[in-house]
Amino acid sequence: MTRTILDPTAEHRPTERALTPRPDRLDGQVVALLDISKQRGDVFLDRIEQRLAERGVATKRFRKPTFTKPAPVDLRHEIATTCTMMIEALAD
């Protein structure tokens, strides 16, 4: 499946990207839970973490310093090298 993603930073035409395939199972996965530092994002991730723990899925929590900028390179690297999946909280 291909989705059209619109980039609000001066794009001249939409970029087409294929979706990353989802794993068939959560067994053996390590899920990164990324809080982007918006209000109540932690509440959402707390609940997701609880539900994943009930299923025996390993999680790691991460937090961006601010929601106004991209995640720092070292944070992105840590997530990419220690986790196999990611859920990002965009709540307000």
C-alpha distance (Angstrom), angle and dihedral (degrees) to the residues before:
residue distance angle dihedral
M1 . . .
T2 3.80 . .
R3 3.79 124.7 .
T4 3.79 129.8 -164.9
I5 3.79 111.1 -125.5
L6 3.80 118.1 -163.3
D7 3.79 115.3 -149.8
P8 3.83 112.6 -155.7
T9 3.82 92.3 -154.7
A10 3.82 103.2 92.7
E11 3.77 100.1 -64.6
H12 3.79 115.5 170.2
R13 3.78 96.7 -160.4
P14 3.83 133.1 9.5
T15 3.79 118.1 -91.5
E16 3.80 118.1 -128.2
R17 3.81 114.8 -143.9
A18 3.77 130.7 171.9
L19 3.79 116.0 -123.7
T20 3.79 116.2 -108.6
P21 3.81 108.6 -108.6
R22 3.78 114.4 -106.6
P23 3.79 118.2 -127.3
D24 3.79 117.2 -106.6
R25 3.82 91.4 -130.9
L26 3.78 139.2 23.1
D27 3.81 93.2 -142.5
G28 3.79 109.7 118.7
Q29 3.81 93.8 9.8
V30 3.80 123.0 127.3
V31 3.79 109.1 -148.9
A32 3.81 119.6 -153.6
L33 3.80 112.4 -146.3
L34 3.80 106.8 -156.6
D35 3.78 119.7 -164.6
I36 3.81 108.3 -162.9
S37 3.83 90.6 -159.5
K38 3.78 98.1 -103.8
Q39 3.76 118.7 138.3
R40 3.82 115.0 -80.5
G41 3.79 94.7 4.6
D42 3.79 87.1 119.5
V43 3.82 90.3 56.9
F44 3.80 90.3 56.1
L45 3.81 92.6 46.2
D46 3.82 92.4 46.7
R47 3.80 88.9 59.0
I48 3.80 93.9 44.5
E49 3.81 90.0 48.8
Q50 3.81 90.4 50.9
R51 3.81 92.3 50.4
L52 3.81 92.4 47.6
A53 3.83 91.5 47.8
E54 3.82 89.1 53.7
R55 3.81 86.8 59.2
G56 3.81 93.0 46.1
V57 3.81 94.5 -110.1
A58 3.82 117.5 151.3
T59 3.80 116.5 -126.0
K60 3.80 136.9 -174.0
R61 3.81 123.4 -160.0
F62 3.79 123.3 -136.9
R63 3.80 133.3 173.8
K64 3.78 131.0 -161.0
P65 3.82 114.8 -134.1
T66 3.82 90.1 -125.9
F67 3.79 137.5 -0.6
T68 3.81 91.7 -135.3
K69 3.81 95.3 73.5
P70 3.79 136.3 42.4
A71 3.79 117.0 -91.0
P72 3.81 112.4 -84.3
V73 3.80 115.8 -97.5
D74 3.82 93.0 -113.6
L75 3.81 91.3 53.5
R76 3.81 92.2 48.9
H77 3.80 89.8 47.9
E78 3.80 92.9 50.4
I79 3.80 91.6 50.4
A80 3.81 92.8 46.3
T81 3.81 93.8 49.2
T82 3.81 99.8 41.4
C83 3.81 104.0 35.4
T84 3.78 136.7 53.8
M85 3.81 98.5 -158.7
M86 3.79 137.7 20.6
I87 3.80 138.2 -150.0
E88 3.78 116.1 -167.1
A89 3.80 123.7 -157.6
L90 3.79 113.3 -137.4
A91 3.81 96.7 168.8
D92 3.80 127.8 135.9
